[in-house]
Amino acid sequence: MQQSSTAALRAAIVQALYPISANMLADVCEALGLEPGTRDQAFSSKQRYVSIRLLKLSREQVLEVARRTFDKYPTPELFKAVQRATQRQPADSIVSDALASFDEVGVHTVWQRALERRQTDPEGAITLARTLLETVCKHIIEGAGAAYNEKDELPRLYRSAAECLNLAPDQHTEDIFKRILGSCQAVVEGLGAIRNKLSDAHGRGSKPARATERHAALAVNLAGAMAMFLVETSLERSR
């Protein structure tokens, strides 16, 4: 399985600090923001000394330590790890802008959480991808004065929202539009299926499928694209 960006940061920090003498390591680590320790602990194992302290930190704290470490002890590996941990895919900012304009408190918050967990927690990101679309659909249905059942699954919520926006395939007569909108519906149903198969929302069998970063990227990006399409259609119709 591909190493998560946080694990890569930890490994790169340990590697960057390894050349420092054990006699100085405790002071250096404390200056970088790591938990204080003793020289005897550092002499026992420099790698273990740094690793244990990094494991106690959140992803954001590890990233901050990585940046401080790179400023003082730069290495190519640490540079790549920081870049990977902070990079955003090209479509991310476009979707973020659209969702922020729709409902910054609700929809946009879910999208940001999905982005943050895409690399560090693939299974959680897949769950949030579905939650994102469910949230958007519910907002659209409520805004149209329609109703939904709290037990409705994503496919049913999407069909209701699509009908409110005149995006249901059977609301159009031209074949090309029916095919495109039918494909959109299939994407939503597929997101529900991959979430049920790979995410942490359901129990696991004896040989569970494991979600990876690429699965999470697929689910989050598809959900973001569909959510943006629904949001922009809703905003256009309200003008």
TIDRENLO-145220 format. One record per residue (C-alpha): x, y, z; residue in three letters. Coordinates in steps of 0.25 Angstrom, whole numbers. Layout:
<sites>
SITE;c1;c2;c3;code
SITE;X;Y;Z;ALA
...
</sites>
This chain:
<sites>
SITE;c1;c2;c3;code
SITE;0;0;0;MET
SITE;5;14;-3;GLN
SITE;11;21;9;GLN
SITE;2;32;14;SER
SITE;7;47;13;SER
SITE;8;48;28;THR
SITE;16;35;29;ALA
SITE;25;40;18;ALA
SITE;27;53;26;LEU
SITE;31;46;38;ARG
SITE;41;37;31;ALA
SITE;47;49;24;ALA
SITE;49;56;37;ILE
SITE;56;44;44;VAL
SITE;65;43;32;GLN
SITE;68;58;32;ALA
SITE;72;58;47;LEU
SITE;80;45;47;TYR
SITE;93;52;44;PRO
SITE;92;60;56;ILE
SITE;100;55;68;SER
SITE;93;48;79;ALA
SITE;99;58;88;ASN
SITE;92;69;82;MET
SITE;79;62;77;LEU
SITE;70;65;89;ALA
SITE;73;80;89;ASP
SITE;71;80;74;VAL
SITE;58;73;74;CYS
SITE;52;81;85;GLU
SITE;56;94;77;ALA
SITE;48;88;66;LEU
SITE;36;86;74;GLY
SITE;37;72;79;LEU
SITE;35;67;93;GLU
SITE;47;69;102;PRO
SITE;56;57;105;GLY
SITE;70;53;110;THR
SITE;83;51;104;ARG
SITE;83;36;109;ASP
SITE;70;34;101;GLN
SITE;76;39;89;ALA
SITE;89;31;90;PHE
SITE;80;19;91;SER
SITE;75;20;77;SER
SITE;74;33;70;LYS
SITE;63;28;60;GLN
SITE;54;23;71;ARG
SITE;56;36;79;TYR
SITE;51;45;67;VAL
SITE;40;35;63;SER
SITE;34;33;76;ILE
SITE;32;48;78;ARG
SITE;26;50;64;LEU
SITE;16;39;66;LEU
SITE;10;47;77;LYS
SITE;7;59;68;LEU
SITE;-5;62;59;SER
SITE;-3;63;44;ARG
SITE;-3;78;44;GLU
SITE;8;78;55;GLN
SITE;16;68;48;VAL
SITE;16;77;36;LEU
SITE;20;89;44;GLU
SITE;32;81;49;VAL
SITE;35;77;35;ALA
SITE;36;91;31;ARG
SITE;44;95;42;ARG
SITE;54;83;40;THR
SITE;55;87;25;PHE
SITE;59;101;28;ASP
SITE;71;96;37;LYS
SITE;74;82;31;TYR
SITE;69;82;17;PRO
SITE;69;69;9;THR
SITE;62;65;-5;PRO
SITE;54;55;2;GLU
SITE;48;64;12;LEU
SITE;45;75;1;PHE
SITE;37;64;-7;LYS
SITE;30;60;6;ALA
SITE;26;74;9;VAL
SITE;22;77;-5;GLN
SITE;13;64;-5;ARG
SITE;6;67;8;ALA
SITE;3;81;4;THR
SITE;-1;80;-11;GLN
SITE;-15;81;-16;ARG
SITE;-20;75;-29;GLN
SITE;-24;85;-40;PRO
SITE;-39;83;-39;ALA
SITE;-39;85;-23;ASP
SITE;-39;100;-23;SER
SITE;-50;101;-34;ILE
SITE;-59;92;-26;VAL
SITE;-56;99;-13;SER
SITE;-60;112;-19;ASP
SITE;-73;107;-24;ALA
SITE;-77;99;-11;LEU
SITE;-73;111;-2;ALA
SITE;-82;120;-10;SER
SITE;-94;110;-8;PHE
SITE;-92;108;7;ASP
SITE;-79;111;14;GLU
SITE;-83;105;27;VAL
SITE;-89;92;23;GLY
SITE;-85;87;9;VAL
SITE;-71;94;8;HIS
SITE;-67;88;22;THR
SITE;-70;74;17;VAL
SITE;-62;76;4;TRP
SITE;-50;81;12;GLN
SITE;-51;70;22;ARG
SITE;-51;60;10;ALA
SITE;-39;67;3;LEU
SITE;-31;66;16;GLU
SITE;-34;51;18;ARG
SITE;-31;47;4;ARG
SITE;-17;44;6;GLN
SITE;-16;41;21;THR
SITE;-29;34;23;ASP
SITE;-34;28;10;PRO
SITE;-46;20;16;GLU
SITE;-51;33;24;GLY
SITE;-49;41;11;ALA
SITE;-58;31;3;ILE
SITE;-69;32;14;THR
SITE;-68;48;14;LEU
SITE;-69;47;-2;ALA
SITE;-83;41;0;ARG
SITE;-87;50;11;THR
SITE;-83;62;2;LEU
SITE;-93;58;-8;LEU
SITE;-104;55;2;GLU
SITE;-102;68;8;THR
SITE;-103;76;-5;VAL
SITE;-115;68;-10;CYS
SITE;-123;71;3;LYS
SITE;-120;86;2;HIS
SITE;-125;86;-12;ILE
SITE;-138;78;-8;ILE
SITE;-140;87;4;GLU
SITE;-138;99;-5;GLY
SITE;-148;95;-15;ALA
SITE;-159;93;-4;GLY
SITE;-159;78;-6;ALA
SITE;-157;67;4;ALA
SITE;-148;55;7;TYR
SITE;-148;43;17;ASN
SITE;-136;43;26;GLU
SITE;-135;28;23;LYS
SITE;-133;31;8;ASP
SITE;-120;26;2;GLU
SITE;-111;35;-7;LEU
SITE;-117;30;-20;PRO
SITE;-131;33;-16;ARG
SITE;-127;47;-11;LEU
SITE;-119;50;-24;TYR
SITE;-131;46;-32;ARG
SITE;-140;55;-24;SER
SITE;-130;67;-25;ALA
SITE;-128;65;-40;ALA
SITE;-143;65;-42;GLU
SITE;-144;79;-34;CYS
SITE;-133;84;-44;LEU
SITE;-139;78;-57;ASN
SITE;-127;69;-58;LEU
SITE;-134;55;-58;ALA
SITE;-132;48;-71;PRO
SITE;-147;46;-73;ASP
SITE;-149;61;-72;GLN
SITE;-142;62;-86;HIS
SITE;-145;57;-99;THR
SITE;-132;59;-107;GLU
SITE;-124;46;-106;ASP
SITE;-110;53;-103;ILE
SITE;-116;60;-91;PHE
SITE;-123;47;-86;LYS
SITE;-110;39;-88;ARG
SITE;-101;50;-81;ILE
SITE;-111;51;-69;LEU
SITE;-112;36;-68;GLY
SITE;-97;35;-67;SER
SITE;-97;45;-56;CYS
SITE;-107;37;-48;GLN
SITE;-99;25;-51;ALA
SITE;-87;32;-45;VAL
SITE;-95;35;-32;VAL
SITE;-99;21;-31;GLU
SITE;-85;16;-33;GLY
SITE;-80;25;-22;LEU
SITE;-90;18;-12;GLY
SITE;-85;5;-17;ALA
SITE;-70;8;-15;ILE
SITE;-73;14;-1;ARG
SITE;-80;1;3;ASN
SITE;-69;-7;-2;LYS
SITE;-57;0;2;LEU
SITE;-61;11;13;SER
SITE;-61;10;28;ASP
SITE;-76;11;28;ALA
SITE;-79;-4;28;HIS
SITE;-74;-16;35;GLY
SITE;-62;-24;29;ARG
SITE;-62;-39;25;GLY
SITE;-50;-48;27;SER
SITE;-43;-43;14;LYS
SITE;-47;-28;13;PRO
SITE;-44;-19;2;ALA
SITE;-34;-8;6;ARG
SITE;-36;6;1;ALA
SITE;-24;13;-4;THR
SITE;-20;27;-7;GLU
SITE;-24;25;-21;ARG
SITE;-38;20;-18;HIS
SITE;-40;32;-9;ALA
SITE;-36;42;-19;ALA
SITE;-45;35;-29;LEU
SITE;-57;36;-19;ALA
SITE;-54;50;-14;VAL
SITE;-52;56;-28;ASN
SITE;-64;50;-34;LEU
SITE;-73;54;-22;ALA
SITE;-67;68;-24;GLY
SITE;-70;69;-38;ALA
SITE;-84;64;-37;MET
SITE;-86;74;-25;ALA
SITE;-81;85;-32;MET
SITE;-90;82;-44;PHE
SITE;-102;82;-35;LEU
SITE;-98;94;-27;VAL
SITE;-95;103;-40;GLU
SITE;-108;98;-46;THR
SITE;-116;102;-34;SER
SITE;-110;115;-33;LEU
SITE;-112;118;-48;GLU
SITE;-127;115;-46;ARG
SITE;-128;124;-34;SER
SITE;-123;136;-42;ARG
</sites>
